[in-house]
Amino acid sequence: MAQAAPTSGGMPRSGRTPDVFSARMHARARVAIPIVTGLIYGDWAAANRRSGGPITGWNLLFGFVTAFVFAVVLFAVLTYSPRLPRELHAVVWTAFMGIAFGFLYSQTGEAIIRSIGMSVAVALVTFILMFYRFYTHEDAAGHRIR
């Protein structure tokens, strides 16, 4: 049976895909991603709070304030948490995701105990996934593998 011969082209020898975006695009994305994500989150929170009712000025204000706070906190998490050891890095993401989900869920009008239980479940899954990701992307000394 015939097999394909190896070629010299393709993936770089390091195993990483090439970076196709410039440093300027990365700098823009570092600011744009939290802003866009914050706007989506703020809209979602405002929609949960009004429960399908009419859009009011207070509802718009609530959405924009929520979007601003979420974007600022997400920017801080993205900026400062990579400097932490993998355990604390995972804990920071766990707290962020648990609180963010709990806040969204509490806006639906459900009981506070159910909101806490759901956010703890989301936080637990987030911790497991993030710790695994950070643990598998660092060497034994705790340096990130690039």
C-alpha atoms as an extended CHARMM CRD file, in Angstrom:
* protein
*
       146  EXT
         1         1  MET       CA              0.0000000000        0.0000000000        0.0000000000  PROA      1               0.0000000000
         2         2  ALA       CA              1.3580000000        3.4300000000       -0.9150000000  PROA      2               0.0000000000
         3         3  GLN       CA              1.8830000000        6.1380000000        1.6680000000  PROA      3               0.0000000000
         4         4  ALA       CA              2.4220000000        9.8500000000        1.2340000000  PROA      4               0.0000000000
         5         5  ALA       CA              6.0040000000       11.0140000000        1.3720000000  PROA      5               0.0000000000
         6         6  PRO       CA              6.8790000000       13.6410000000        3.9820000000  PROA      6               0.0000000000
         7         7  THR       CA              7.2030000000       17.1900000000        2.7190000000  PROA      7               0.0000000000
         8         8  SER       CA              9.3090000000       20.0670000000        3.9480000000  PROA      8               0.0000000000
         9         9  GLY       CA              6.3950000000       22.5400000000        4.2270000000  PROA      9               0.0000000000
        10        10  GLY       CA              3.5940000000       22.6540000000        6.7580000000  PROA      10              0.0000000000
        11        11  MET       CA              3.7690000000       23.3080000000       10.4820000000  PROA      11              0.0000000000
        12        12  PRO       CA              6.8890000000       24.8350000000       12.0130000000  PROA      12              0.0000000000
        13        13  ARG       CA              9.1590000000       22.4140000000       13.8560000000  PROA      13              0.0000000000
        14        14  SER       CA              8.2740000000       23.9420000000       17.2340000000  PROA      14              0.0000000000
        15        15  GLY       CA              4.7310000000       22.5820000000       16.9500000000  PROA      15              0.0000000000
        16        16  ARG       CA              3.1360000000       26.0250000000       17.2730000000  PROA      16              0.0000000000
        17        17  THR       CA              1.0460000000       27.6030000000       14.5990000000  PROA      17              0.0000000000
        18        18  PRO       CA              2.4000000000       30.8790000000       13.2490000000  PROA      18              0.0000000000
        19        19  ASP       CA              1.0940000000       34.1240000000       14.7410000000  PROA      19              0.0000000000
        20        20  VAL       CA             -0.7530000000       35.8360000000       11.8940000000  PROA      20              0.0000000000
        21        21  PHE       CA             -1.7660000000       38.9730000000       13.8090000000  PROA      21              0.0000000000
        22        22  SER       CA              0.5270000000       41.9010000000       14.4400000000  PROA      22              0.0000000000
        23        23  ALA       CA              1.4240000000       43.2440000000       17.8640000000  PROA      23              0.0000000000
        24        24  ARG       CA             -0.8800000000       46.2080000000       17.1730000000  PROA      24              0.0000000000
        25        25  MET       CA             -3.8350000000       43.8660000000       16.5440000000  PROA      25              0.0000000000
        26        26  HSD       CA             -3.0980000000       41.9890000000       19.7750000000  PROA      26              0.0000000000
        27        27  ALA       CA             -3.0440000000       45.2790000000       21.7000000000  PROA      27              0.0000000000
        28        28  ARG       CA             -6.4150000000       46.2480000000       20.2290000000  PROA      28              0.0000000000
        29        29  ALA       CA             -7.9070000000       42.8350000000       20.9970000000  PROA      29              0.0000000000
        30        30  ARG       CA             -6.6660000000       43.0520000000       24.5870000000  PROA      30              0.0000000000
        31        31  VAL       CA             -9.0040000000       46.0350000000       25.0670000000  PROA      31              0.0000000000
        32        32  ALA       CA            -11.7770000000       45.1260000000       22.6220000000  PROA      32              0.0000000000
        33        33  ILE       CA            -12.4900000000       41.6330000000       23.9470000000  PROA      33              0.0000000000
        34        34  PRO       CA            -13.4060000000       42.7780000000       27.4960000000  PROA      34              0.0000000000
        35        35  ILE       CA            -15.5160000000       45.6380000000       26.0960000000  PROA      35              0.0000000000
        36        36  VAL       CA            -17.4930000000       43.4630000000       23.6870000000  PROA      36              0.0000000000
        37        37  THR       CA            -17.8860000000       40.6940000000       26.2580000000  PROA      37              0.0000000000
        38        38  GLY       CA            -19.0050000000       43.2650000000       28.8290000000  PROA      38              0.0000000000
        39        39  LEU       CA            -21.6520000000       44.6530000000       26.4750000000  PROA      39              0.0000000000
        40        40  ILE       CA            -23.0130000000       41.1660000000       25.8430000000  PROA      40              0.0000000000
        41        41  TYR       CA            -23.0310000000       40.4300000000       29.5760000000  PROA      41              0.0000000000
        42        42  GLY       CA            -24.7350000000       43.7490000000       30.4000000000  PROA      42              0.0000000000
        43        43  ASP       CA            -27.4280000000       43.1470000000       27.7920000000  PROA      43              0.0000000000
        44        44  TRP       CA            -27.9720000000       39.6410000000       29.1400000000  PROA      44              0.0000000000
        45        45  ALA       CA            -28.2760000000       40.9080000000       32.7330000000  PROA      45              0.0000000000
        46        46  ALA       CA            -30.6950000000       43.6610000000       31.7230000000  PROA      46              0.0000000000
        47        47  ALA       CA            -32.8180000000       41.1890000000       29.7440000000  PROA      47              0.0000000000
        48        48  ASN       CA            -32.9180000000       38.8050000000       32.7130000000  PROA      48              0.0000000000
        49        49  ARG       CA            -33.9350000000       41.6190000000       35.0340000000  PROA      49              0.0000000000
        50        50  ARG       CA            -36.8460000000       42.8780000000       32.9390000000  PROA      50              0.0000000000
        51        51  SER       CA            -38.1660000000       39.3180000000       32.3310000000  PROA      51              0.0000000000
        52        52  GLY       CA            -39.4330000000       40.0820000000       28.8470000000  PROA      52              0.0000000000
        53        53  GLY       CA            -41.0610000000       43.3550000000       29.8510000000  PROA      53              0.0000000000
        54        54  PRO       CA            -40.5600000000       46.7340000000       28.2220000000  PROA      54              0.0000000000
        55        55  ILE       CA            -37.1330000000       48.3490000000       27.9930000000  PROA      55              0.0000000000
        56        56  THR       CA            -36.9520000000       51.3280000000       30.3370000000  PROA      56              0.0000000000
        57        57  GLY       CA            -34.3270000000       53.9440000000       31.0630000000  PROA      57              0.0000000000
        58        58  TRP       CA            -33.4430000000       52.3000000000       34.3670000000  PROA      58              0.0000000000
        59        59  ASN       CA            -33.0770000000       48.9750000000       32.5900000000  PROA      59              0.0000000000
        60        60  LEU       CA            -30.6780000000       50.5470000000       30.0770000000  PROA      60              0.0000000000
        61        61  LEU       CA            -28.7090000000       52.1880000000       32.8760000000  PROA      61              0.0000000000
        62        62  PHE       CA            -28.5260000000       48.8780000000       34.7370000000  PROA      62              0.0000000000
        63        63  GLY       CA            -27.2630000000       47.1290000000       31.5780000000  PROA      63              0.0000000000
        64        64  PHE       CA            -24.5630000000       49.7030000000       30.8850000000  PROA      64              0.0000000000
        65        65  VAL       CA            -23.3560000000       49.8330000000       34.5010000000  PROA      65              0.0000000000
        66        66  THR       CA            -23.2510000000       46.0390000000       34.5890000000  PROA      66              0.0000000000
        67        67  ALA       CA            -21.3670000000       45.9850000000       31.2690000000  PROA      67              0.0000000000
        68        68  PHE       CA            -18.8340000000       48.5330000000       32.5280000000  PROA      68              0.0000000000
        69        69  VAL       CA            -18.1560000000       46.7000000000       35.7870000000  PROA      69              0.0000000000
        70        70  PHE       CA            -17.9020000000       43.3330000000       34.0330000000  PROA      70              0.0000000000
        71        71  ALA       CA            -15.5010000000       44.7090000000       31.3950000000  PROA      71              0.0000000000
        72        72  VAL       CA            -13.2460000000       46.3400000000       34.0000000000  PROA      72              0.0000000000
        73        73  VAL       CA            -13.0900000000       43.1900000000       36.1250000000  PROA      73              0.0000000000
        74        74  LEU       CA            -12.5090000000       40.9700000000       33.0740000000  PROA      74              0.0000000000
        75        75  PHE       CA             -9.7120000000       43.2830000000       31.9050000000  PROA      75              0.0000000000
        76        76  ALA       CA             -8.1150000000       43.0720000000       35.3560000000  PROA      76              0.0000000000
        77        77  VAL       CA             -8.4130000000       39.2740000000       35.4210000000  PROA      77              0.0000000000
        78        78  LEU       CA             -6.9080000000       38.9650000000       31.9350000000  PROA      78              0.0000000000
        79        79  THR       CA             -4.0900000000       41.3660000000       32.8190000000  PROA      79              0.0000000000
        80        80  TYR       CA             -3.0530000000       40.3140000000       36.3190000000  PROA      80              0.0000000000
        81        81  SER       CA             -4.0240000000       36.6710000000       36.7720000000  PROA      81              0.0000000000
        82        82  PRO       CA             -1.3980000000       35.2340000000       34.3550000000  PROA      82              0.0000000000
        83        83  ARG       CA              1.2800000000       36.5370000000       36.7450000000  PROA      83              0.0000000000
        84        84  LEU       CA             -0.0070000000       34.3010000000       39.5350000000  PROA      84              0.0000000000
        85        85  PRO       CA              0.9430000000       30.6940000000       40.1990000000  PROA      85              0.0000000000
        86        86  ARG       CA             -1.3130000000       28.1450000000       38.5020000000  PROA      86              0.0000000000
        87        87  GLU       CA             -3.3480000000       27.4070000000       41.6430000000  PROA      87              0.0000000000
        88        88  LEU       CA             -4.1450000000       31.0660000000       42.3160000000  PROA      88              0.0000000000
        89        89  HSD       CA             -4.6610000000       31.6810000000       38.6200000000  PROA      89              0.0000000000
        90        90  ALA       CA             -7.3250000000       28.9590000000       38.5790000000  PROA      90              0.0000000000
        91        91  VAL       CA             -8.8880000000       30.3270000000       41.7880000000  PROA      91              0.0000000000
        92        92  VAL       CA             -9.1410000000       33.8360000000       40.2970000000  PROA      92              0.0000000000
        93        93  TRP       CA            -10.9460000000       32.4890000000       37.2160000000  PROA      93              0.0000000000
        94        94  THR       CA            -13.1280000000       30.3220000000       39.4550000000  PROA      94              0.0000000000
        95        95  ALA       CA            -14.2010000000       33.2930000000       41.5500000000  PROA      95              0.0000000000
        96        96  PHE       CA            -14.7920000000       35.4460000000       38.4800000000  PROA      96              0.0000000000
        97        97  MET       CA            -16.9100000000       32.8600000000       36.6830000000  PROA      97              0.0000000000
        98        98  GLY       CA            -18.8480000000       31.8620000000       39.8080000000  PROA      98              0.0000000000
        99        99  ILE       CA            -19.6920000000       35.4400000000       40.7090000000  PROA      99              0.0000000000
       100       100  ALA       CA            -20.5420000000       36.4090000000       37.1230000000  PROA      100             0.0000000000
       101       101  PHE       CA            -22.8460000000       33.4210000000       36.6730000000  PROA      101             0.0000000000
       102       102  GLY       CA            -24.4060000000       33.8550000000       40.1080000000  PROA      102             0.0000000000
       103       103  PHE       CA            -25.1890000000       37.4950000000       39.3860000000  PROA      103             0.0000000000
       104       104  LEU       CA            -26.8050000000       36.6610000000       36.0560000000  PROA      104             0.0000000000
       105       105  TYR       CA            -28.8100000000       33.8430000000       37.5830000000  PROA      105             0.0000000000
       106       106  SER       CA            -29.9640000000       36.0000000000       40.4950000000  PROA      106             0.0000000000
       107       107  GLN       CA            -31.4320000000       38.5320000000       38.0420000000  PROA      107             0.0000000000
       108       108  THR       CA            -33.9690000000       35.9530000000       36.8480000000  PROA      108             0.0000000000
       109       109  GLY       CA            -35.8790000000       36.1390000000       40.1350000000  PROA      109             0.0000000000
       110       110  GLU       CA            -35.0490000000       32.6190000000       41.3430000000  PROA      110             0.0000000000
       111       111  ALA       CA            -34.4780000000       31.9020000000       45.0320000000  PROA      111             0.0000000000
       112       112  ILE       CA            -31.1130000000       33.0170000000       46.3940000000  PROA      112             0.0000000000
       113       113  ILE       CA            -30.2420000000       29.5100000000       47.6060000000  PROA      113             0.0000000000
       114       114  ARG       CA            -30.7140000000       28.1120000000       44.1030000000  PROA      114             0.0000000000
       115       115  SER       CA            -28.6290000000       30.9500000000       42.6860000000  PROA      115             0.0000000000
       116       116  ILE       CA            -25.8180000000       30.2020000000       45.1360000000  PROA      116             0.0000000000
       117       117  GLY       CA            -25.9760000000       26.4720000000       44.4170000000  PROA      117             0.0000000000
       118       118  MET       CA            -25.8480000000       26.9690000000       40.6620000000  PROA      118             0.0000000000
       119       119  SER       CA            -22.9560000000       29.4250000000       40.8760000000  PROA      119             0.0000000000
       120       120  VAL       CA            -20.9910000000       27.0810000000       43.1530000000  PROA      120             0.0000000000
       121       121  ALA       CA            -21.5190000000       24.2710000000       40.6330000000  PROA      121             0.0000000000
       122       122  VAL       CA            -20.3060000000       26.4850000000       37.7780000000  PROA      122             0.0000000000
       123       123  ALA       CA            -17.3440000000       27.6210000000       39.8790000000  PROA      123             0.0000000000
       124       124  LEU       CA            -16.3750000000       24.0250000000       40.7090000000  PROA      124             0.0000000000
       125       125  VAL       CA            -16.4030000000       22.9840000000       37.0530000000  PROA      125             0.0000000000
       126       126  THR       CA            -14.4510000000       26.1340000000       36.1580000000  PROA      126             0.0000000000
       127       127  PHE       CA            -11.8030000000       25.3570000000       38.7800000000  PROA      127             0.0000000000
       128       128  ILE       CA            -11.3470000000       21.8160000000       37.5100000000  PROA      128             0.0000000000
       129       129  LEU       CA            -11.0400000000       22.9270000000       33.8900000000  PROA      129             0.0000000000
       130       130  MET       CA             -8.7830000000       25.9050000000       34.5550000000  PROA      130             0.0000000000
       131       131  PHE       CA             -6.4730000000       24.0790000000       36.9460000000  PROA      131             0.0000000000
       132       132  TYR       CA             -6.0940000000       21.2650000000       34.4090000000  PROA      132             0.0000000000
       133       133  ARG       CA             -5.3630000000       23.7370000000       31.6310000000  PROA      133             0.0000000000
       134       134  PHE       CA             -2.8050000000       25.7080000000       33.6290000000  PROA      134             0.0000000000
       135       135  TYR       CA             -1.2130000000       22.5430000000       35.0470000000  PROA      135             0.0000000000
       136       136  THR       CA             -0.7360000000       21.0350000000       31.5960000000  PROA      136             0.0000000000
       137       137  HSD       CA              0.6720000000       24.2580000000       30.1180000000  PROA      137             0.0000000000
       138       138  GLU       CA              3.4800000000       24.7560000000       32.6730000000  PROA      138             0.0000000000
       139       139  ASP       CA              6.6920000000       22.9460000000       33.4090000000  PROA      139             0.0000000000
       140       140  ALA       CA              7.6280000000       21.5610000000       36.8360000000  PROA      140             0.0000000000
       141       141  ALA       CA              9.0600000000       24.9120000000       37.9470000000  PROA      141             0.0000000000
       142       142  GLY       CA              5.8150000000       26.7410000000       37.1650000000  PROA      142             0.0000000000
       143       143  HSD       CA              6.9900000000       28.5030000000       33.9950000000  PROA      143             0.0000000000
       144       144  ARG       CA              4.5000000000       28.6810000000       31.1840000000  PROA      144             0.0000000000
       145       145  ILE       CA              5.3150000000       26.6680000000       28.1080000000  PROA      145             0.0000000000
       146       146  ARG       CA              5.1520000000       28.9790000000       25.1130000000  PROA      146             0.0000000000
